């Protein structure tokens, strides 16, 4: 290769580099890729204004300069939000996808009803939605092992049984009972073997009785 050919190649490479640097500068520091729209999806109970307050997306900032992980973390810090995802949708939209916490149990306190989600997280103090069972236990709370066991049971109940439960009574991690809205009681035991218990409880509840013991799914009793 002659020195002239090599020089031409170097000049070509340099020109490409300059073009790329200019393009990057335009994208990063000019309004070409500026954020113009913020789209928020998945909200039901969380006010959109609350999410927008924590987004803190500066007006006119380039899409490429956004720290989407940091934005998602700020949204996920809202108590009623279980998770959040932030995506760039070029050329000018930021999409925020929110998964809210939904209550599976609640417990009463002098401050009001504490809502617990499927992770055992207390995320709100307010009247529970219709159909959410009450938790009765000695030391209710997200850090209490008995509470977490009761939540684990509540989340594994078959849908047909879940809508019948008015109260979950948890005396220990292995002594959990379901008081149905019609006055009957299901003795569930612990959260172990919940899949097998869920499989047998439906047919058992069709039999006459008041107390249905499925704590040992191999030896179900009705009285």
LUMDO-387655 format. One record per residue: residue number from 1; x, y, z of N, C-alpha, C in turn; chain. Coordinates in nm, 3 decimals. Example, Ala and Ser with C-alpha at 12.3 -4.5 7.8 and 13.67 -1.06 7.14 Angstrom:
   n    n.px    n.py    n.pz   ca.px   ca.py   ca.pz    c.px    c.py    c.pz chain
   1   1.319  -0.569   0.780   1.230  -0.450   0.780   1.320  -0.330   0.780     A
   2   1.285  -0.225   0.708   1.367  -0.106   0.714   1.290   0.003   0.787     A
END
This chain:
   n    n.px    n.py    n.pz   ca.px   ca.py   ca.pz    c.px    c.py    c.pz chain
   1   0.085  -0.120   0.000   0.000   0.000   0.000   0.089   0.124   0.000     A
   2   0.059   0.216  -0.093   0.138   0.339  -0.101   0.103   0.431   0.013     A
   3   0.195   0.526   0.039   0.171   0.623   0.146   0.050   0.709   0.114     A
   4   0.026   0.735  -0.019  -0.089   0.816  -0.059  -0.219   0.744  -0.026     A
   5  -0.224   0.613  -0.055  -0.343   0.533  -0.024  -0.368   0.528   0.125     A
   6  -0.260   0.510   0.202  -0.273   0.506   0.348  -0.325   0.638   0.401     A
   7  -0.273   0.747   0.342  -0.318   0.880   0.386  -0.465   0.900   0.357     A
   8  -0.511   0.854   0.242  -0.651   0.866   0.205  -0.740   0.786   0.302     A
   9  -0.695   0.667   0.336  -0.771   0.583   0.431  -0.781   0.652   0.566     A
  10  -0.668   0.706   0.612  -0.668   0.775   0.742  -0.760   0.897   0.739     A
  11  -0.756   0.971   0.628  -0.844   1.087   0.616  -0.992   1.044   0.615     A
  12  -1.020   0.931   0.548  -1.158   0.880   0.545  -1.206   0.839   0.683     A
  13  -1.117   0.768   0.756  -1.153   0.726   0.892  -1.175   0.848   0.981     A
  14  -1.087   0.948   0.969  -1.100   1.068   1.049  -1.231   1.140   1.019     A
  15  -1.268   1.143   0.891  -1.393   1.209   0.853  -1.513   1.138   0.914     A
  16  -1.509   1.003   0.913  -1.619   0.926   0.973  -1.628   0.953   1.122     A
  17  -1.511   0.957   1.189  -1.509   0.984   1.333  -1.567   1.120   1.363     A
  18  -1.529   1.220   1.282  -1.582   1.355   1.303  -1.732   1.357   1.286     A
  19  -1.783   1.289   1.184  -1.928   1.284   1.160  -2.000   1.219   1.279     A
  20  -1.941   1.109   1.328  -2.003   1.041   1.441  -2.002   1.128   1.565     A
  21  -1.891   1.200   1.588  -1.884   1.289   1.705  -1.986   1.402   1.694     A
  22  -1.999   1.455   1.576  -2.098   1.562   1.556  -2.239   1.509   1.578     A
  23  -2.266   1.390   1.524  -2.399   1.330   1.541  -2.429   1.304   1.688     A
  24  -2.327   1.254   1.762  -2.346   1.229   1.905  -2.372   1.358   1.980     A
  25  -2.297   1.463   1.946  -2.317   1.592   2.011  -2.455   1.647   1.983     A
  26  -2.501   1.633   1.859  -2.635   1.679   1.824  -2.740   1.604   1.903     A
  27  -2.722   1.471   1.913  -2.820   1.390   1.985  -2.822   1.420   2.134     A
  28  -2.703   1.447   2.191  -2.693   1.466   2.335  -2.728   1.607   2.381     A
  29  -2.696   1.704   2.301  -2.701   1.842   2.351  -2.792   1.936   2.272     A
  30  -2.868   1.883   2.177  -2.961   1.969   2.103  -3.101   1.910   2.116     A
  31  -3.206   1.984   2.077  -3.344   1.937   2.093  -3.386   1.826   1.998     A
  32  -3.295   1.777   1.914  -3.333   1.677   1.813  -3.398   1.555   1.879     A
  33  -3.337   1.503   1.986  -3.391   1.387   2.057  -3.440   1.426   2.196     A
  34  -3.490   1.546   2.211  -3.539   1.592   2.341  -3.668   1.520   2.380     A
  35  -3.686   1.500   2.511  -3.810   1.440   2.561  -3.925   1.538   2.540     A
  36  -4.029   1.489   2.474  -4.147   1.573   2.451  -4.273   1.515   2.513     A
  37  -4.272   1.383   2.536  -4.391   1.316   2.590  -4.350   1.216   2.696     A
  38  -4.425   1.213   2.807  -4.408   1.110   2.910  -4.539   1.032   2.919     A
  39  -4.532   0.903   2.890  -4.649   0.816   2.891  -4.642   0.726   3.015     A
  40  -4.749   0.724   3.094  -4.753   0.644   3.217  -4.864   0.540   3.203     A
  41  -4.827   0.413   3.222  -4.922   0.302   3.206  -4.934   0.223   3.336     A
  42  -5.051   0.162   3.358  -5.070   0.069   3.469  -5.126   0.129   3.596     A
  43  -5.160   0.257   3.595  -5.210   0.321   3.717  -5.359   0.292   3.736     A
  44  -5.393   0.258   3.861  -5.533   0.241   3.900  -5.562   0.323   4.025     A
  45  -5.487   0.294   4.131  -5.508   0.363   4.258  -5.409   0.477   4.280     A
  46  -5.292   0.469   4.218  -5.191   0.572   4.236  -5.222   0.690   4.144     A
  47  -5.232   0.812   4.199  -5.259   0.928   4.114  -5.144   0.953   4.016     A
  48  -5.179   0.986   3.892  -5.076   1.013   3.792  -4.988   1.131   3.834     A
  49  -5.049   1.228   3.902  -4.972   1.344   3.946  -4.861   1.305   4.043     A
  50  -4.886   1.203   4.126  -4.784   1.157   4.220  -4.665   1.096   4.147     A
  51  -4.693   1.022   4.041  -4.585   0.962   3.963  -4.507   1.070   3.890     A
  52  -4.576   1.165   3.832  -4.507   1.271   3.758  -4.420   1.355   3.851     A
  53  -4.462   1.370   3.977  -4.383   1.449   4.073  -4.247   1.385   4.100     A
  54  -4.240   1.251   4.097  -4.114   1.184   4.129  -4.032   1.152   4.005     A
  55  -4.091   1.163   3.886  -4.015   1.133   3.764  -3.896   1.225   3.748     A
  56  -3.919   1.355   3.766  -3.812   1.456   3.756  -3.738   1.447   3.622     A
  57  -3.814   1.439   3.514  -3.755   1.441   3.380  -3.745   1.586   3.336     A
  58  -3.624   1.642   3.323  -3.610   1.784   3.287  -3.666   1.813   3.148     A
  59  -3.727   1.927   3.134  -3.778   1.969   3.004  -3.663   1.985   2.905     A
  60  -3.681   1.927   2.786  -3.583   1.947   2.679  -3.459   1.862   2.689     A
  61  -3.447   1.775   2.791  -3.327   1.691   2.803  -3.327   1.587   2.692     A
  62  -3.208   1.551   2.644  -3.197   1.449   2.541  -3.237   1.312   2.595     A
  63  -3.303   1.233   2.513  -3.341   1.097   2.551  -3.218   1.016   2.591     A
  64  -3.106   1.042   2.525  -2.985   0.964   2.551  -2.921   0.995   2.685     A
  65  -2.957   1.107   2.744  -2.897   1.146   2.872  -2.981   1.103   2.992     A
  66  -3.094   1.040   2.965  -3.180   0.996   3.074  -3.121   0.874   3.145     A
  67  -3.127   0.875   3.278  -3.090   0.758   3.358  -3.220   0.685   3.390     A
  68  -3.258   0.592   3.303  -3.388   0.526   3.318  -3.396   0.441   3.445     A
  69  -3.283   0.383   3.487  -3.284   0.303   3.611  -3.313   0.390   3.732     A
  70  -3.252   0.507   3.738  -3.275   0.598   3.850  -3.419   0.646   3.853     A
  71  -3.475   0.674   3.736  -3.615   0.717   3.729  -3.707   0.606   3.778     A
  72  -3.681   0.483   3.734  -3.764   0.369   3.776  -3.756   0.348   3.927     A
  73  -3.638   0.365   3.985  -3.623   0.350   4.130  -3.704   0.454   4.206     A
  74  -3.709   0.575   4.155  -3.787   0.679   4.223  -3.937   0.646   4.219     A
  75  -3.983   0.596   4.105  -4.125   0.560   4.095  -4.156   0.441   4.185     A
  76  -4.066   0.342   4.187  -4.089   0.222   4.268  -4.087   0.252   4.417     A
  77  -4.032   0.368   4.458  -4.029   0.405   4.598  -4.165   0.454   4.648     A
  78  -4.259   0.480   4.559  -4.395   0.516   4.601  -4.456   0.394   4.670     A
  79  -4.512   0.410   4.790  -4.556   0.294   4.868  -4.652   0.201   4.794     A
  80  -4.740   0.254   4.713  -4.840   0.170   4.646  -4.786   0.107   4.517     A
  81  -4.661   0.135   4.482  -4.603   0.080   4.358  -4.517  -0.042   4.391     A
  82  -4.546  -0.152   4.325  -4.467  -0.274   4.346  -4.342  -0.274   4.261     A
  83  -4.355  -0.229   4.135  -4.239  -0.222   4.046  -4.267  -0.119   3.938     A
  84  -4.159  -0.071   3.875  -4.172   0.027   3.767  -4.063   0.002   3.664     A
  85  -4.099   0.027   3.539  -4.003   0.014   3.429  -4.009   0.140   3.344     A
  86  -3.893   0.193   3.310  -3.886   0.315   3.229  -3.813   0.283   3.100     A
  87  -3.874   0.318   2.986  -3.817   0.289   2.855  -3.813   0.416   2.770     A
  88  -3.710   0.425   2.685  -3.705   0.529   2.583  -3.778   0.479   2.458     A
  89  -3.870   0.559   2.408  -3.939   0.528   2.283  -3.906   0.641   2.187     A
  90  -3.808   0.616   2.101  -3.759   0.721   2.012  -3.864   0.757   1.908     A
  91  -3.872   0.885   1.872  -3.767   0.985   1.897  -3.782   1.069   2.023     A
  92  -3.901   1.070   2.091  -3.919   1.172   2.194  -4.009   1.133   2.310     A
  93  -4.035   1.002   2.331  -4.129   0.961   2.436  -4.059   0.878   2.543     A
  94  -4.092   0.907   2.668  -4.049   0.824   2.780  -4.172   0.746   2.828     A
  95  -4.161   0.613   2.826  -4.273   0.529   2.868  -4.245   0.474   3.008     A
  96  -4.338   0.497   3.101  -4.326   0.449   3.239  -4.436   0.343   3.260     A
  97  -4.395   0.220   3.287  -4.490   0.110   3.310  -4.489   0.076   3.459     A
  98  -4.604   0.086   3.523  -4.615   0.069   3.669  -4.698  -0.055   3.701     A
  99  -4.650  -0.132   3.798  -4.729  -0.241   3.856  -4.761  -0.201   3.999     A
 100  -4.889  -0.184   4.029  -4.928  -0.141   4.163  -4.937  -0.259   4.259     A
 101  -4.925  -0.227   4.386  -4.950  -0.327   4.489  -5.102  -0.342   4.507     A
 102  -5.147  -0.466   4.519  -5.289  -0.491   4.543  -5.304  -0.569   4.674     A
 103  -5.404  -0.535   4.753  -5.417  -0.599   4.886  -5.469  -0.742   4.875     A
 104  -5.410  -0.829   4.957  -5.462  -0.966   4.969  -5.521  -0.988   5.108     A
 105  -5.476  -0.908   5.206  -5.527  -0.914   5.344  -5.519  -0.773   5.403     A
 106  -5.593  -0.752   5.511  -5.575  -0.629   5.588  -5.588  -0.662   5.736     A
 107  -5.531  -0.578   5.820  -5.550  -0.593   5.965  -5.583  -0.458   6.025     A
 108  -5.662  -0.460   6.130  -5.706  -0.337   6.196  -5.604  -0.289   6.298     A
 109  -5.599  -0.158   6.316  -5.516  -0.095   6.419  -5.587   0.034   6.458     A
 110  -5.542   0.100   6.568  -5.604   0.228   6.603  -5.593   0.333   6.493     A
 111  -5.493   0.321   6.406  -5.476   0.417   6.296  -5.569   0.388   6.178     A
 112  -5.621   0.265   6.172  -5.706   0.227   6.060  -5.667   0.090   6.008     A
 113  -5.717   0.056   5.891  -5.690  -0.075   5.830  -5.559  -0.068   5.752     A
 114  -5.468  -0.161   5.782  -5.340  -0.171   5.712  -5.355  -0.273   5.599     A
 115  -5.325  -0.231   5.477  -5.335  -0.321   5.363  -5.203  -0.393   5.340     A
 116  -5.211  -0.524   5.317  -5.094  -0.608   5.291  -5.103  -0.665   5.150     A
 117  -4.992  -0.660   5.076  -4.994  -0.717   4.942  -4.939  -0.859   4.943     A
 118  -4.923  -0.918   4.826  -4.880  -1.057   4.815  -4.737  -1.080   4.864     A
 119  -4.658  -0.972   4.878  -4.523  -0.982   4.933  -4.521  -0.961   5.084     A
 120  -4.637  -0.939   5.144  -4.643  -0.911   5.287  -4.604  -0.769   5.321     A
 121  -4.608  -0.679   5.224  -4.570  -0.539   5.245  -4.693  -0.459   5.285     A
 122  -4.679  -0.383   5.395  -4.784  -0.288   5.434  -4.766  -0.163   5.348     A
 123  -4.863  -0.135   5.263  -4.843  -0.026   5.169  -4.943   0.088   5.183     A
 124  -5.045   0.072   5.268  -5.142   0.181   5.285  -5.222   0.157   5.411     A
 125  -5.270   0.267   5.470  -5.366   0.261   5.580  -5.493   0.330   5.531     A
 126  -5.592   0.249   5.500  -5.717   0.300   5.445  -5.819   0.188   5.445     A
 127  -5.947   0.219   5.425  -6.048   0.112   5.421  -6.016   0.011   5.311     A
 128  -6.026  -0.117   5.341  -5.993  -0.219   5.241  -6.098  -0.225   5.132     A
 129  -6.058  -0.262   5.011  -6.156  -0.282   4.904  -6.251  -0.397   4.939     A
 130  -6.370  -0.398   4.884  -6.464  -0.508   4.909  -6.402  -0.642   4.871     A
 131  -6.425  -0.741   4.957  -6.380  -0.876   4.927  -6.244  -0.912   4.982     A
 132  -6.168  -0.814   5.035  -6.037  -0.844   5.091  -6.055  -0.897   5.233     A
 133  -6.004  -1.018   5.264  -6.024  -1.075   5.397  -5.947  -1.000   5.506     A
 134  -6.002  -1.006   5.626  -5.935  -0.949   5.743  -5.838  -1.050   5.800     A
 135  -5.723  -1.005   5.844  -5.625  -1.089   5.912  -5.637  -1.067   6.062     A
 136  -5.651  -1.177   6.136  -5.652  -1.171   6.282  -5.534  -1.253   6.333     A
 137  -5.440  -1.185   6.396  -5.324  -1.251   6.454  -5.270  -1.165   6.566     A
 138  -5.182  -1.221   6.648  -5.141  -1.151   6.769  -5.055  -1.029   6.741     A
 139  -4.959  -1.040   6.650  -4.867  -0.929   6.622  -4.862  -0.903   6.471     A
 140  -4.970  -0.852   6.413  -4.973  -0.833   6.268  -4.871  -0.730   6.221     A
 141  -4.815  -0.755   6.105  -4.717  -0.662   6.047  -4.633  -0.730   5.942     A
 142  -4.576  -0.652   5.852  -4.500  -0.707   5.743  -4.377  -0.785   5.785     A
 143  -4.322  -0.756   5.902  -4.202  -0.827   5.948  -4.235  -0.946   6.038     A
 144  -4.362  -0.970   6.065  -4.404  -1.079   6.153  -4.413  -1.209   6.074     A
 145  -4.342  -1.315   6.119  -4.344  -1.443   6.045  -4.484  -1.502   6.032     A
 146  -4.567  -1.486   6.134  -4.702  -1.542   6.128  -4.785  -1.467   6.023     A
 147  -4.769  -1.335   6.020  -4.838  -1.255   5.918  -4.796  -1.299   5.778     A
 148  -4.665  -1.318   5.760  -4.616  -1.356   5.627  -4.666  -1.495   5.588     A
 149  -4.679  -1.584   5.685  -4.735  -1.717   5.656  -4.881  -1.706   5.614     A
 150  -4.956  -1.619   5.682  -5.096  -1.600   5.647  -5.109  -1.542   5.506     A
 151  -5.022  -1.448   5.472  -5.022  -1.390   5.337  -4.991  -1.498   5.234     A
 152  -4.895  -1.584   5.265  -4.860  -1.692   5.172  -4.978  -1.784   5.147     A
 153  -5.055  -1.812   5.252  -5.174  -1.896   5.237  -5.278  -1.824   5.151     A
 154  -5.301  -1.697   5.182  -5.403  -1.620   5.110  -5.375  -1.613   4.960     A
 155  -5.247  -1.604   4.924  -5.212  -1.590   4.782  -5.219  -1.722   4.707     A
 156  -5.226  -1.834   4.779  -5.232  -1.963   4.710  -5.373  -2.023   4.708     A
 157  -5.470  -1.952   4.765  -5.606  -2.005   4.767  -5.664  -2.009   4.625     A
 158  -5.741  -2.112   4.593  -5.809  -2.114   4.464  -5.907  -1.996   4.456     A
 159  -5.925  -1.938   4.337  -6.014  -1.823   4.325  -6.153  -1.847   4.381     A
 160  -6.207  -1.967   4.360  -6.340  -1.998   4.409  -6.351  -1.995   4.559     A
 161  -6.243  -2.030   4.628  -6.242  -2.025   4.774  -6.207  -1.885   4.823     A
 162  -6.117  -1.817   4.754  -6.071  -1.685   4.798  -6.187  -1.588   4.816     A
 163  -6.283  -1.592   4.725  -6.394  -1.497   4.734  -6.488  -1.529   4.849     A
 164  -6.477  -1.650   4.907  -6.564  -1.688   5.019  -6.504  -1.652   5.154     A
 165  -6.374  -1.621   5.157  -6.304  -1.601   5.285  -6.328  -1.460   5.336     A
 166  -6.380  -1.451   5.459  -6.399  -1.320   5.521  -6.292  -1.286   5.621     A
 167  -6.227  -1.389   5.678  -6.125  -1.365   5.781  -6.023  -1.477   5.778     A
 168  -5.897  -1.440   5.793  -5.788  -1.537   5.809  -5.737  -1.524   5.952     A
 169  -5.748  -1.632   6.028  -5.705  -1.633   6.168  -5.575  -1.711   6.176     A
 170  -5.467  -1.643   6.215  -5.335  -1.706   6.220  -5.285  -1.707   6.364     A
 171  -5.285  -1.823   6.425  -5.236  -1.836   6.563  -5.086  -1.865   6.566     A
 172  -5.035  -1.927   6.462  -4.892  -1.953   6.446  -4.867  -1.978   6.298     A
 173  -4.741  -1.998   6.261  -4.710  -2.021   6.120  -4.769  -2.153   6.071     A
 174  -4.802  -2.243   6.162  -4.856  -2.374   6.122  -5.002  -2.392   6.163     A
 175  -5.064  -2.286   6.216  -5.203  -2.294   6.261  -5.281  -2.176   6.204     A
 176  -5.325  -2.192   6.080  -5.396  -2.085   6.009  -5.533  -2.138   5.969     A
 177  -5.637  -2.060   6.001  -5.774  -2.100   5.969  -5.840  -1.994   5.883     A
 178  -5.933  -2.037   5.799  -6.008  -1.948   5.712  -6.154  -1.948   5.757     A
 179  -6.202  -1.834   5.801  -6.343  -1.821   5.835  -6.418  -1.773   5.712     A
 180  -6.508  -1.857   5.662  -6.582  -1.823   5.541  -6.698  -1.730   5.574     A
 181  -6.744  -1.659   5.474  -6.850  -1.561   5.495  -6.984  -1.626   5.530     A
 182  -6.998  -1.754   5.503  -7.124  -1.822   5.536  -7.119  -1.888   5.674     A
 183  -7.010  -1.864   5.751  -7.003  -1.916   5.887  -6.921  -2.043   5.901     A
 184  -6.883  -2.106   5.792  -6.802  -2.227   5.800  -6.654  -2.191   5.818     A
 185  -6.575  -2.289   5.862  -6.433  -2.268   5.888  -6.351  -2.375   5.817     A
 186  -6.243  -2.332   5.755  -6.147  -2.424   5.694  -6.018  -2.417   5.774     A
 187  -5.978  -2.529   5.832  -5.850  -2.536   5.904  -5.742  -2.569   5.802     A
 188  -5.658  -2.471   5.772  -5.560  -2.486   5.664  -5.426  -2.538   5.715     A
 189  -5.391  -2.507   5.837  -5.259  -2.543   5.889  -5.156  -2.441   5.847     A
 190  -5.040  -2.485   5.799  -4.935  -2.395   5.754  -4.942  -2.373   5.604     A
 191  -4.845  -2.296   5.553  -4.843  -2.267   5.409  -4.781  -2.380   5.327     A
 192  -4.727  -2.482   5.394  -4.671  -2.596   5.322  -4.783  -2.679   5.258     A
 193  -4.753  -2.745   5.150  -4.849  -2.831   5.079  -4.974  -2.756   5.033     A
 194  -4.961  -2.625   5.012  -5.080  -2.547   4.977  -5.141  -2.592   4.845     A
 195  -5.058  -2.634   4.750  -5.112  -2.679   4.622  -5.201  -2.801   4.640     A
 196  -5.159  -2.895   4.722  -5.240  -3.014   4.747  -5.365  -2.980   4.826     A
 197  -5.352  -2.890   4.922  -5.469  -2.848   5.000  -5.571  -2.778   4.909     A
 198  -5.520  -2.696   4.820  -5.609  -2.626   4.727  -5.682  -2.725   4.638     A
 199  -5.618  -2.836   4.605  -5.680  -2.935   4.516  -5.793  -3.011   4.586     A
 200  -5.780  -3.032   4.718  -5.881  -3.112   4.788  -5.991  -3.028   4.851     A
 201  -5.966  -2.899   4.877  -6.061  -2.821   4.955  -6.192  -2.799   4.880     A
 202  -6.187  -2.782   4.748  -6.309  -2.758   4.671  -6.411  -2.870   4.686     A
 203  -6.373  -2.994   4.653  -6.467  -3.104   4.669  -6.514  -3.124   4.813     A
 204  -6.422  -3.100   4.910  -6.459  -3.120   5.051  -6.568  -3.022   5.094     A
 205  -6.562  -2.900   5.044  -6.659  -2.798   5.084  -6.800  -2.826   5.031     A
 206  -6.814  -2.922   4.942  -6.947  -2.958   4.894  -7.018  -3.051   4.993     A
 207  -6.944  -3.101   5.091  -7.004  -3.192   5.189  -7.062  -3.113   5.305     A
 208  -7.168  -3.162   5.369  -7.228  -3.093   5.484  -7.128  -3.086   5.600     A
 209  -7.128  -2.976   5.671  -7.040  -2.962   5.786  -7.018  -2.817   5.820     A
 210  -6.944  -2.795   5.929  -6.910  -2.659   5.973  -6.761  -2.635   5.977     A
 211  -6.683  -2.740   6.005  -6.538  -2.727   6.015  -6.473  -2.827   5.921     A
 212  -6.390  -2.777   5.831  -6.325  -2.859   5.728  -6.174  -2.852   5.751     A
 213  -6.116  -2.964   5.788  -5.973  -2.968   5.822  -5.894  -3.028   5.706     A
 214  -5.820  -2.938   5.635  -5.736  -2.984   5.524  -5.589  -2.966   5.558     A
 215  -5.558  -2.946   5.687  -5.419  -2.922   5.727  -5.329  -3.039   5.690     A
 216  -5.388  -3.159   5.688  -5.318  -3.276   5.636  -5.396  -3.324   5.516     A
 217  -5.354  -3.286   5.395  -5.436  -3.315   5.276  -5.456  -3.464   5.248     A
 218  -5.375  -3.549   5.313  -5.395  -3.694   5.297  -5.500  -3.748   5.392     A
 219  -5.538  -3.668   5.493  -5.636  -3.712   5.591  -5.730  -3.595   5.621     A
 220  -5.821  -3.569   5.530  -5.915  -3.458   5.543  -6.032  -3.500   5.631     A
 221  -6.073  -3.413   5.722  -6.187  -3.443   5.809  -6.290  -3.331   5.800     A
 222  -6.416  -3.369   5.822  -6.527  -3.274   5.823  -6.610  -3.301   5.947     A
 223  -6.647  -3.193   6.016  -6.735  -3.213   6.132  -6.834  -3.097   6.145     A
END
